[in-house]
Amino acid sequence: MDWSIQTWTFILVGLSFAVYIGIAIWSKASSTKDFYVAHGQVSPLANGLATAADWMSAASFISMAGIISFSGRDGSVYLMGWTGGYVLLALLLAPYLRKFGKFTVPDFIGDRYYSEVARFIAVVCVIFISFTYVAGQMRGVGVVFSRFLDVPIHIGVIIGMAIVFFYAVIGGMKGITYTQVAQYCVLIFAFLVPAIYISIMMTGNPIPQIGFGSELINEPGTFLLDKLDGLSEELGFGTYTDGTKSTIDVFFITAALMVGTAGLPHVIVRFFTVPKVRDARVSAGYALIFIAILYTTAPAIAAFARLNMMQSVSEVEYEKRPTWVKNWETTGLIKIEDKNNDGIIQYVKDAGQNEVTIDRDIIVLANPEIAKLPNWVIGLVAAGGLAAALSTAAGLLLVVSTAVAHDLVKKQIKPDITEKQELRLARIAAGGAVLVAGYFGINPPGYVAQVVALAFGLAAASFFPAIVMGIFSTRINKEGAIAGILSGLLFTIAYIVYFKFVSPENNSAEHWWLGISPEGIGTLGMLINFLVTGVVSYFTPAPPQHVIDLVREIRVPK
């Protein structure tokens, strides 16, 4: 059927949204345990699928391949950091936190460090990290809608808000979990289909992971990456397979993404939804397999898209520019300015001569159009991008609502609140969180993966040391944990705010401290947290005996 892109998008997005809403109605939460942790009865396989969808956000689906496409080897920090971080989470934290048996990360912090002050700080950190992260998701929703449904970005964000509001507020964790199972199926199918298509078209190999290291069909003897390197150098961009980041910055960004992963509250809470500790380990293994499918495909998509894009816009008459360029120009996410008035598009590195400005968040979404794939594939990618963004946004918003209703109100302000009142409050908090998330989606502080990277840095500097030391050391006390979290978090926030907002003109390697970028500073914040926590704990009284017994109980298997 020769339907338009917009028609296919309406059909595929509409069908997927109908499934999500139907699942939310079917799995409506009837208790706080349903709302917070799906009653702890999710199977390991379903939890693995849901965790993968929760984990693979708009940053993974939309923006990561875009960064690799534009940055080449430098973009690999996201692949290494996010994948390695999940392994760290699965091995070091997930089983122990599941054995602890509470609903949330602030629950663990508050009980392990026997302090309501520590719990309150954890709540603030959860809200701060979650809203930083969710801004990228809502931005991704807006980008997809603006192109494929022909509406402004802010209208697209509002539509996404309405959908998330419905299934997050009605279904809670129970609804979100089963919705995320469906969303994983949509997003992975949408990611793989164009990758396989393009790999066959360019190299004859149906496996993208092998295809992007293979010879080109139309140029026998020339490998795809060699062609890409040559074309990149010809246009002044430098070799695609070489990087420009310093080794120390690559290390610090990768480490920040790794430990930030292990400290992200919306991922950690997924391991409270399975029946047993063993199930937490098994579901972590499933999730890693499901995540690896997308993450090993992303570099191939990046290389395919980069080569096709450069070939389609370089030295082309503006009036004869490709259809995909015309389509994306209407969104404002690609701009062409004829600086020398010769009517020919110049796409080169030199800013004074470059006439093409491309938002890197469009690469995955535009990839099927650049490669001239069928319209149904383009619509499918739109549905996949929305699934990725909405699945993570829902998980983050639930964490915020839980932090407010359970950790703040129930545990600290009004302990005698009834379960019915707590459930109502959690739904109201989720609704409020959706509105705030929508604002950040309309007014984001950067492109999707960049914003998400900052959230990982904040999680690395705050939660990771407190959770790791809380599990593996009986000597760490509340004074140490509070001092460590505050020092690590405040240092990281100050560094990020200075270079991103106060003095963005100085946001370059020559001005960074030790050559560490704002995206990587969370690693240094984490080290400060570890140091301060250890020193303060050493010079203050040891935890009470019941806390020491609790730590030992968490680590000893039944």
C-alpha positions in Angstrom: 0.0 0.0 0.0 1.5 3.3 -1.1 0.3 5.4 1.9 2.1 8.5 3.0 4.5 8.7 5.9 2.0 10.6 7.9 -0.7 8.0 7.3 1.5 5.1 8.3 2.7 7.1 11.4 -0.9 7.7 12.5 -1.8 4.1 12.1 1.3 2.6 13.8 1.5 5.2 16.6 -2.3 5.0 17.1 -2.2 1.2 17.4 0.7 1.3 19.8 -1.0 3.9 22.0 -4.2 1.9 22.0 -2.3 -1.1 23.2 -0.6 0.9 26.0 -3.9 2.4 27.2 -5.6 -1.0 27.0 -2.9 -2.5 29.2 -3.1 0.3 31.7 -6.9 -0.2 32.1 -6.4 -4.0 32.3 -3.7 -3.7 35.0 -5.1 -0.9 37.1 -3.4 -0.6 40.5 -5.7 -1.4 43.4 -3.2 -1.1 46.3 -0.1 0.9 47.1 2.0 -2.3 46.6 0.5 -2.6 43.1 1.2 1.1 42.4 4.8 1.0 43.7 6.2 -2.4 42.9 3.4 -4.3 40.9 2.8 -6.3 44.1 6.2 -7.9 43.7 4.8 -10.6 41.4 6.3 -9.8 38.0 8.0 -12.8 36.3 11.7 -12.5 35.6 11.2 -12.6 31.8 8.5 -9.8 31.9 10.6 -7.8 34.3 13.7 -8.2 32.0 11.7 -6.9 29.0 10.2 -4.0 31.1 13.7 -3.2 32.5 15.1 -3.1 29.0 12.4 -0.7 27.9 12.7 1.4 31.0 16.5 1.5 30.5 16.5 2.2 26.7 15.2 5.7 26.8 14.9 8.3 24.1 18.6 8.9 24.6 19.4 5.3 23.6 16.9 5.0 20.8 17.0 8.5 19.3 20.1 10.3 20.4 22.9 7.8 21.1 23.3 6.7 17.4 23.1 10.4 16.5 26.0 11.2 18.8 28.1 8.3 17.4 27.1 9.4 13.9 28.5 12.9 14.5 31.3 12.2 17.0 32.6 8.9 15.6 34.7 7.1 18.2 34.1 9.7 20.9 30.4 8.7 21.0 31.4 5.2 22.1 31.6 6.4 25.7 27.8 6.1 25.8 27.9 2.5 24.6 30.6 1.5 27.0 29.2 3.4 30.0 25.6 2.5 29.7 26.3 -1.2 29.0 29.0 -1.6 31.6 26.9 0.2 34.1 24.1 -2.2 33.7 26.4 -5.1 34.4 27.6 -3.3 37.5 24.0 -2.8 38.7 23.1 -6.5 38.0 26.1 -7.9 39.9 26.7 -5.5 42.7 23.4 -4.0 43.7 20.2 -5.6 42.3 20.1 -8.8 44.4 21.0 -7.1 47.6 18.4 -4.4 47.2 15.8 -6.9 46.4 16.6 -8.9 49.5 16.3 -5.6 51.5 12.6 -5.8 50.3 11.5 -2.1 50.4 9.8 0.0 47.8 12.3 2.7 46.9 15.9 3.9 47.1 15.1 6.5 49.8 13.6 3.6 51.7 16.9 1.9 51.7 18.9 5.1 52.4 16.5 6.0 55.3 16.5 2.6 57.0 20.2 1.7 56.3 21.4 5.0 57.7 18.7 5.1 60.4 18.0 8.8 59.6 15.0 10.7 58.4 17.4 13.5 57.3 19.2 10.9 55.0 15.8 9.8 53.7 14.8 13.4 53.0 18.1 14.1 51.1 17.5 10.9 49.1 14.0 12.0 48.2 15.4 15.4 47.0 18.1 13.6 45.0 15.5 11.2 43.4 13.3 14.1 42.3 16.3 16.2 41.0 17.8 13.3 39.1 14.5 12.1 37.7 13.4 15.5 36.4 16.8 16.0 34.8 16.5 12.7 33.1 12.8 13.0 32.1 13.5 16.3 30.3 15.3 14.4 27.7 12.5 11.9 27.3 9.8 14.5 26.7 12.1 16.4 24.3 12.4 13.1 22.3 8.6 12.8 22.2 8.3 16.3 20.9 10.9 15.7 18.2 9.1 12.6 16.9 5.7 14.3 16.9 6.9 17.5 15.3 8.2 15.6 12.3 5.9 12.7 11.7 2.6 14.2 12.8 3.3 17.6 11.6 2.7 19.4 14.8 5.0 21.9 16.8 7.4 20.3 19.3 5.5 21.7 22.3 2.2 20.2 21.1 4.0 16.9 20.6 5.2 17.1 24.2 1.7 17.8 25.5 0.3 14.8 23.6 3.0 12.6 25.1 2.2 14.0 28.6 -1.4 13.0 28.2 -0.6 9.4 27.2 2.0 9.0 30.1 -0.4 10.6 32.5 -3.1 8.1 31.7 -1.2 4.8 32.1 1.2 6.0 34.8 -1.5 7.5 37.0 -4.1 4.7 36.4 -1.8 1.6 36.4 1.1 2.6 38.6 4.1 0.2 38.5 1.8 -2.6 37.6 0.4 -0.8 34.5 3.8 0.6 33.6 5.5 -2.8 33.8 3.2 -4.5 31.3 3.1 -1.5 29.1 6.9 -1.5 29.0 6.9 -5.1 27.8 4.8 -4.0 24.8 7.0 -0.9 24.3 10.2 -3.0 24.2 8.7 -5.1 21.5 7.8 -2.0 19.5 11.0 -0.1 20.0 13.4 -3.1 19.2 11.4 -4.0 16.1 11.5 -0.4 15.0 15.3 -0.1 15.6 16.2 -3.4 13.9 14.1 -3.3 10.8 15.7 -0.2 9.1 19.2 -1.3 10.3 18.7 -4.7 8.6 17.2 -3.1 5.5 20.1 -0.6 5.1 22.8 -3.2 5.9 21.5 -5.4 3.1 21.2 -2.4 0.7 24.8 -1.2 1.4 26.8 -4.3 2.1 24.6 -7.3 1.3 24.9 -8.5 4.9 21.6 -8.9 6.8 23.4 -8.6 10.2 24.0 -4.8 10.9 26.7 -5.5 13.5 28.7 -7.3 10.8 27.5 -5.2 7.9 29.1 -1.9 9.0 32.5 -3.6 8.9 31.9 -5.1 5.5 32.6 -4.1 1.9 30.2 -1.9 0.0 28.1 -3.5 -2.7 28.5 -0.6 -5.2 32.2 -0.3 -4.5 33.8 -3.8 -4.3 37.1 -3.8 -2.3 36.1 -0.6 -0.3 35.0 -1.2 3.2 32.2 1.0 4.6 34.2 2.4 7.5 37.1 3.2 5.1 34.7 5.0 2.8 33.3 6.9 5.8 36.8 7.9 7.0 37.8 9.1 3.6 34.6 11.2 3.0 34.8 12.6 6.6 38.4 13.8 6.0 37.5 15.1 2.5 34.9 17.4 4.2 37.3 18.4 6.9 35.6 16.5 9.8 38.6 14.3 10.6 38.7 10.5 10.6 35.4 9.0 11.8 37.1 6.1 13.6 39.5 8.4 15.5 38.4 10.5 18.5 39.1 14.1 19.7 38.4 13.6 23.4 41.3 13.3 25.7 41.8 9.9 27.3 41.1 11.2 30.8 37.7 12.7 29.7 36.7 9.5 27.9 37.5 7.6 31.1 35.6 10.0 33.4 32.5 10.1 31.1 32.5 6.3 30.8 32.9 5.9 34.5 30.2 8.5 35.3 27.7 6.7 33.0 28.6 3.3 34.5 28.2 4.2 38.1 25.4 6.6 37.3 23.5 3.7 35.8 23.9 1.7 39.0 22.5 4.7 41.0 19.5 5.5 38.8 16.4 5.1 41.0 13.9 4.2 38.2 16.1 1.2 37.2 16.9 0.1 40.7 13.2 0.0 41.7 12.5 -2.5 38.9 14.3 -5.2 40.9 11.7 -4.8 43.7 8.9 -6.0 41.4 10.0 -9.7 41.2 9.0 -12.3 43.8 12.4 -13.6 44.9 16.1 -12.5 45.1 17.0 -15.2 42.5 14.4 -13.7 40.2 16.2 -10.3 40.5 19.4 -11.9 39.2 17.6 -13.8 36.4 15.6 -10.7 35.2 18.9 -8.7 35.2 20.4 -11.3 32.9 17.4 -11.2 30.5 17.4 -7.4 30.5 21.1 -7.3 29.6 20.5 -9.6 26.6 17.5 -7.4 25.4 19.6 -4.2 25.9 22.6 -5.6 24.0 20.5 -6.2 20.9 19.9 -2.5 20.5 23.3 -1.3 21.8 25.3 -3.5 19.5 23.2 -2.2 16.5 23.5 1.5 17.3 27.1 1.9 15.9 26.0 0.3 12.6 23.0 2.6 12.3 25.3 5.6 13.1 27.8 4.7 10.4 25.1 3.9 7.8 23.2 7.2 8.5 26.4 9.3 8.5 27.6 8.0 5.1 24.2 8.3 3.5 23.7 11.8 4.9 27.0 13.2 3.8 26.6 11.8 0.3 23.1 13.1 0.0 23.7 16.8 1.1 27.3 17.5 -0.1 27.7 19.5 -3.3 24.0 19.3 -4.1 21.9 22.1 -5.7 19.6 23.5 -3.1 16.6 23.3 -5.4 17.4 19.6 -5.9 17.9 18.8 -2.2 16.7 15.4 -1.1 13.1 14.9 0.0 14.2 14.0 3.6 15.9 17.4 3.9 12.7 19.2 2.8 10.6 17.2 5.3 12.9 17.9 8.3 13.4 21.6 7.3 9.8 22.2 8.3 10.6 21.2 11.9 13.5 23.5 12.2 15.7 20.6 13.2 17.8 20.9 10.0 18.6 24.3 8.4 20.3 25.2 5.2 21.8 28.6 4.6 23.4 29.5 1.3 26.2 31.6 2.6 28.0 32.2 -0.7 24.8 32.5 -2.8 25.9 29.9 -5.3 22.9 27.7 -4.9 25.0 24.7 -4.0 24.8 23.1 -0.5 28.2 23.0 1.3 28.5 20.5 4.1 31.9 20.9 5.7 33.5 21.3 9.1 34.5 24.9 8.7 31.7 26.9 10.5 32.3 29.9 8.2 31.7 27.8 5.1 29.3 25.1 6.4 25.8 25.7 5.2 24.0 22.8 6.9 23.0 22.7 10.5 21.6 19.4 11.7 20.2 18.5 15.1 21.9 15.3 16.0 18.6 14.0 17.6 17.1 13.5 14.2 19.6 11.0 12.8 17.9 7.7 13.8 14.4 9.1 13.0 15.6 10.5 9.6 17.7 7.4 8.8 15.0 5.5 6.9 14.1 8.6 4.8 17.8 9.2 4.0 18.1 5.6 2.8 14.8 5.9 0.9 13.1 3.0 2.7 9.4 2.3 2.4 7.0 4.7 4.2 5.8 2.0 6.7 9.4 1.6 8.0 9.6 5.4 8.6 6.3 5.3 10.5 7.5 2.3 12.5 10.6 4.2 13.6 8.4 7.0 14.8 6.4 4.5 16.9 9.6 3.0 18.3 11.0 6.4 19.2 7.8 7.2 21.1 7.8 3.8 22.8 11.4 4.4 24.0 10.7 7.9 25.3 7.4 7.1 27.0 8.6 3.9 28.7 11.4 5.7 30.5 9.4 8.8 31.2 6.7 6.7 32.9 9.2 4.9 35.1 10.8 8.2 36.1 7.5 9.8 36.9 6.4 6.9 39.0 9.7 7.2 41.0 8.9 10.8 41.6 5.4 10.1 42.8 6.6 7.3 45.0 9.2 9.6 46.5 6.6 12.2 47.4 3.7 10.0 48.5 5.6 7.1 50.3 9.0 8.5 51.3 8.1 12.1 52.1 4.5 12.0 53.3 4.0 8.5 54.6 7.4 8.1 56.1 8.0 11.6 57.4 5.1 14.1 57.4 2.0 12.0 58.1 2.8 8.4 59.1 -0.9 7.6 60.0 -2.1 8.2 56.4 -4.3 5.4 55.2 -3.4 3.2 52.2 -6.3 4.7 50.2 -5.1 8.2 50.9 -1.5 7.3 50.1 -2.6 5.8 46.7 -4.6 8.9 45.9 -1.7 11.1 46.8 0.7 9.0 44.7 -1.6 9.5 41.7 -1.8 13.3 42.3 2.0 13.4 42.6 2.4 11.5 39.4 0.1 14.0 37.7 2.1 16.9 39.0 5.3 15.3 37.9 3.9 14.9 34.4 3.3 18.7 34.2 6.8 19.5 35.3 8.3 17.0 32.9 6.3 18.5 30.1 7.7 22.0 30.9 11.3 20.6 30.7 10.5 18.8 27.5 9.3 22.1 25.9 12.3 24.0 27.3 15.1 21.5 27.5 18.6 22.5 28.7 20.4 20.6 25.8 20.0 17.8 23.3 18.5 14.5 24.6 21.6 12.4 25.3 23.5 15.3 26.7 20.7 16.1 29.2 20.5 12.4 30.2 24.3 12.2 30.6 24.1 15.0 33.2 21.4 13.0 35.1 23.8 10.0 35.2 26.5 12.2 36.6 24.2 13.4 39.4 23.2 9.8 40.2 26.9 8.7 40.2 27.9 11.5 42.7 25.0 11.0 45.1 23.4 7.5 45.3 26.0 5.0 44.1 28.5 5.4 47.0 25.8 5.5 49.6 24.2 2.3 48.2 27.5 0.4 47.7 28.9 1.3 51.1 25.6 0.7 52.7 25.5 -2.9 51.4 29.2 -3.8 51.8 30.3 -1.9 54.9 28.9 -2.2 58.4 31.1 0.8 59.6 29.5 3.5 57.4 27.1 5.6 59.5 24.5 8.3 58.9 26.8 11.2 59.5 29.2 9.9 56.8 26.5 9.1 54.3 24.8 12.5 54.6 28.1 14.4 54.3 29.2 12.3 51.4 25.9 12.6 49.4 25.8 16.4 49.9 29.4 17.0 49.1 29.4 14.8 46.0 26.1 16.2 44.7 26.8 19.9 45.4 30.3 19.7 43.8 28.8 18.0 40.7 25.9 20.4 40.4 28.2 23.5 40.8 30.5 22.3 38.1 27.7 21.5 35.7 25.8 24.7 36.3 29.0 26.8 35.9 30.0 25.4 32.5 26.5 24.8 31.1 24.6 27.9 32.3 26.8 30.5 34.1 29.8 30.5 31.7 29.0 28.4 28.6 31.6 30.3 26.6 34.2 28.6 28.8 32.8 25.1 28.3 35.9 23.7 26.5 38.8 21.4 27.3 41.2 24.2 28.0 39.0 25.6 30.8 37.8 22.3 32.3 39.3 21.2 35.6 41.9 18.5 34.8 40.4 18.3 31.3 37.2 16.7 32.6 33.9 17.7 30.8 30.6 18.4 32.7 29.4 15.0 31.4 32.2 13.3 33.1 32.5 15.3 36.3 30.1 12.9 38.1 33.0 10.5 38.5 35.0 13.0 40.5 31.9 13.8 42.5 31.5 10.1 43.3 35.2 9.9 44.4 34.6 12.9 46.7 31.5 11.2 48.0 33.4 8.0 48.8 36.2 9.9 50.5 34.0 12.2 52.6 31.8 9.4 53.6 34.7 7.2 54.8 36.5 10.0 56.6 33.4 11.3 58.4 32.3 7.8 59.4 35.7 7.0 60.8 35.6 10.0 63.1 32.0 9.6 64.3 30.3 6.8 66.2 29.6 3.4 64.5 26.0 2.5 63.5 23.8 0.8 66.1 23.8 -3.0 66.3 20.5 -3.5 64.6 21.8 -1.7 61.5 25.0 -3.8 61.5 22.8 -6.9 61.7 20.6 -5.6 58.9 23.7 -5.1 56.6 24.9 -8.6 57.4 21.5 -10.1 56.7 21.3 -8.4 53.3 24.6 -9.9 52.2 24.0 -13.4 53.4 21.9 -15.6 51.1 19.1 -17.7 52.5 
